Every structure is written in C-alpha cells, then in structure tokens.
Amino acid sequence: MSDEPIVAVRGEAVLEVEPEIARVGVTVTARDADRAKAMHLLNERVAAIDEIVAGFGDAIEDRVTTGVRVSPSSRTASRASGSSATWQRCRRP
C-alpha cells in the first residue's frame, strides 16, 4: 500500500426548475338524424372526458371549452344533422 494520501470527493446537486407544461386539445363529435339526440350524445361524450380529466386533480390548472359548432351533415341531401364541440383543457404558465 502507498503512503500517499487519497483524496475522496462526493458531490450532490439539487435543481429546481419550472414544471413542464402540456396543452391538450380534444375534439368531440356526434351525429344523428335527430338534432336533440346528437346534442345528447355530444354532451355525454364531453362529460366522459371531463370525468377522466378530473381524475388528474391539481395537475390540471385550467379547463377551457373553446367552442361549439352545430351544422348540417348528411349522407343523403339533408336527412342527418351533425354536432361537434372542440373541448380543450390546458395548463397555463
């Protein structure tokens, strides 16, 4: 064994950084020949997404519905109606 001294070094660092932010957009659509039924289906689907998002608790800072659009949509001239909503939940800095 050598008589020379041994130098041992140990280090540790803690970094505090801003959390990463994710913006998620979801578009929900529903179609049915009956407008009321299409809107009902649309509302059910948005509610299902809301339930999932609520499970993330405080990780979700902001929820925003950006718009609802109802417009005719058909395979045969004008028999069916379409409904769609763009639903967006985002976390803001």
Residue frames relative to the residue before (quaternion, step in Angstrom):
aa qw qx qy qz dx dy dz
M 1.0000 0.0000 0.0000 0.0000 0.00 0.00 0.00
S 0.4522 -0.7029 0.4874 0.2529 3.56 -1.03 0.82
D 0.4370 -0.6919 0.5114 0.2621 3.58 -1.15 0.61
E 0.4932 0.6608 -0.4372 0.3592 3.59 1.26 -0.05
P 0.5249 -0.6457 0.4457 0.3300 3.61 -1.03 0.74
I 0.3098 -0.7206 0.5923 0.1842 3.55 -1.20 0.59
V 0.2176 -0.7611 0.5988 0.1214 3.56 -0.93 0.91
A 0.0861 -0.7803 0.6191 0.0226 3.56 -0.80 1.06
V 0.0909 -0.8001 0.5928 0.0147 3.57 -0.88 0.95
R 0.0109 -0.7724 0.6350 -0.0057 3.52 -1.02 0.85
G 0.0348 -0.8199 0.5714 -0.0028 3.57 -0.89 0.85
E 0.0556 -0.7747 0.6291 0.0296 3.52 -1.24 0.47
A 0.0531 -0.7970 0.6013 0.0173 3.57 -1.03 0.74
V 0.1302 -0.7542 0.6388 0.0787 3.52 -1.13 0.73
L 0.0996 -0.7988 0.5927 0.0281 3.56 -0.75 1.06
E 0.1411 -0.7598 0.6280 0.0918 3.54 -0.93 0.87
V 0.0245 0.8104 -0.5802 0.0778 3.55 -0.61 1.18
E 0.6089 -0.5330 0.4347 0.3952 3.52 -1.27 0.39
P 0.5014 -0.6488 0.4650 0.3338 3.60 -0.98 0.72
E 0.5249 -0.6053 0.4847 0.3510 3.52 -1.19 0.48
I 0.2396 -0.7734 0.5754 0.1156 3.51 -1.04 0.80
A 0.1025 -0.7840 0.6108 0.0431 3.53 -0.92 0.94
R 0.1558 -0.7525 0.6320 0.1001 3.55 -1.00 0.83
V 0.0775 -0.8075 0.5847 -0.0088 3.53 -0.75 1.09
G 0.0991 -0.7895 0.6041 0.0445 3.55 -0.88 0.94
V 0.0747 -0.7874 0.6118 0.0131 3.55 -0.98 0.87
T 0.1498 -0.7620 0.6228 0.0955 3.56 -0.99 0.85
V 0.1304 -0.7879 0.6009 0.0345 3.55 -0.81 1.06
T 0.0263 -0.8022 0.5965 -0.0002 3.57 -0.90 0.91
A 0.0284 -0.7613 0.6472 0.0275 3.52 -1.28 0.50
R 0.0459 -0.7955 0.6041 0.0091 3.56 -1.04 0.79
D 0.1757 0.7494 -0.6254 0.1283 3.51 -1.07 0.84
A 0.5935 -0.5722 0.4219 0.3772 3.58 -1.17 0.49
D 0.7062 0.3888 -0.2331 0.5438 3.58 1.19 -0.58
R 0.4521 -0.7218 0.4540 0.2617 3.58 -0.59 1.15
A 0.6503 0.5255 -0.3218 0.4443 3.61 0.91 -0.89
K 0.6619 0.4943 -0.3090 0.4713 3.58 0.98 -0.82
A 0.6227 0.5355 -0.3382 0.4595 3.58 1.02 -0.78
M 0.6637 0.4881 -0.3056 0.4773 3.60 0.94 -0.85
H 0.6219 0.5330 -0.3356 0.4653 3.59 1.04 -0.74
L 0.6544 0.5041 -0.3060 0.4732 3.59 0.92 -0.89
L 0.6402 0.5329 -0.3142 0.4555 3.55 0.99 -0.88
N 0.6717 0.4962 -0.2934 0.4652 3.58 0.89 -0.93
E 0.6258 0.5293 -0.3381 0.4625 3.60 1.01 -0.73
R 0.6800 0.4966 -0.2918 0.4537 3.58 0.92 -0.90
V 0.6429 0.4996 -0.3225 0.4827 3.58 0.99 -0.78
A 0.6373 0.5259 -0.3274 0.4584 3.61 0.99 -0.79
A 0.6310 0.5287 -0.3308 0.4613 3.60 1.03 -0.75
I 0.6541 0.4899 -0.3104 0.4856 3.58 1.00 -0.80
D 0.6191 0.5466 -0.3383 0.4511 3.59 0.98 -0.82
E 0.6461 0.5277 -0.3141 0.4532 3.58 0.97 -0.85
I 0.6480 0.5093 -0.3125 0.4723 3.58 0.96 -0.85
V 0.6796 0.4931 -0.2896 0.4595 3.57 0.87 -0.99
A 0.6167 0.5586 -0.3449 0.4344 3.60 1.01 -0.76
G 0.5983 0.5899 -0.3453 0.4182 3.58 1.16 -0.56
F 0.6324 0.5346 -0.3331 0.4510 3.59 1.22 -0.31
G 0.3493 -0.7939 0.4489 0.2150 3.58 1.32 -0.01
D 0.8550 -0.1305 0.1211 0.4871 3.54 -1.01 -0.96
A 0.4920 0.6509 -0.4447 0.3695 3.62 1.20 -0.12
I 0.6767 0.4130 -0.2741 0.5444 3.57 1.23 -0.46
E 0.2296 -0.8150 0.5234 0.0955 3.53 -0.49 1.22
D 0.8210 0.0528 0.0282 0.5678 3.57 0.96 -0.83
R 0.1016 -0.7677 0.6304 0.0545 3.55 -1.06 0.80
V 0.0016 0.8124 -0.5800 0.0597 3.53 -0.79 1.04
T 0.1944 -0.7155 0.6548 0.1468 3.56 -1.03 0.84
T 0.2578 -0.8284 0.4827 0.1195 3.55 -0.51 1.17
G 0.8125 -0.2170 0.1228 0.5269 3.59 1.12 -0.21
V 0.1884 -0.7352 0.6373 0.1337 3.50 -1.30 0.39
R 0.0537 -0.7912 0.6092 0.0025 3.53 -0.92 0.93
V 0.0616 -0.7650 0.6407 0.0231 3.56 -0.88 0.97
S 0.1415 0.7927 -0.5784 0.1306 3.54 -0.75 1.06
P 0.5735 -0.5914 0.4295 0.3700 3.56 -1.13 0.54
S 0.0363 0.7661 -0.6396 0.0523 3.51 -1.10 0.78
S 0.1210 0.8248 -0.5439 0.0966 3.55 -0.72 0.91
R 0.3953 -0.6581 0.5830 0.2660 3.45 -1.33 0.40
T 0.7572 0.1897 -0.1192 0.6136 3.54 1.22 -0.59
A 0.8367 -0.2805 0.1011 0.4594 3.56 -0.42 1.29
S 0.7729 -0.3451 0.2266 0.4818 3.69 0.23 -1.06
R 0.3353 0.7824 -0.4713 0.2307 3.60 1.02 0.70
A 0.7694 0.3262 -0.1899 0.5153 3.61 0.97 -0.69
S 0.2449 -0.7436 0.5949 0.1821 3.54 -1.20 0.46
G 0.2157 -0.7742 0.5807 0.1297 3.55 -1.15 0.53
S 0.0764 -0.7710 0.6303 0.0494 3.53 -1.16 0.61
S 0.0718 0.7886 -0.6102 0.0239 3.52 -1.03 0.67
A 0.1000 -0.7642 0.6337 0.0663 3.52 -1.22 0.57
T 0.2654 -0.7141 0.6175 0.1960 3.51 -1.09 0.68
W 0.0875 -0.8020 0.5907 -0.0162 3.51 -0.62 1.18
Q 0.0299 0.8187 -0.5699 0.0634 3.55 -0.68 1.03
R 0.0943 -0.7530 0.6500 0.0409 3.50 -1.00 0.91
C 0.0870 0.8205 -0.5617 0.0616 3.55 -0.70 0.88
R 0.3532 -0.7023 0.5817 0.2089 3.50 -1.25 0.54
R 0.2102 -0.8125 0.5358 0.0923 3.54 -0.64 1.07
P 0.5326 -0.6402 0.4475 0.3259 3.59 -1.06 0.73
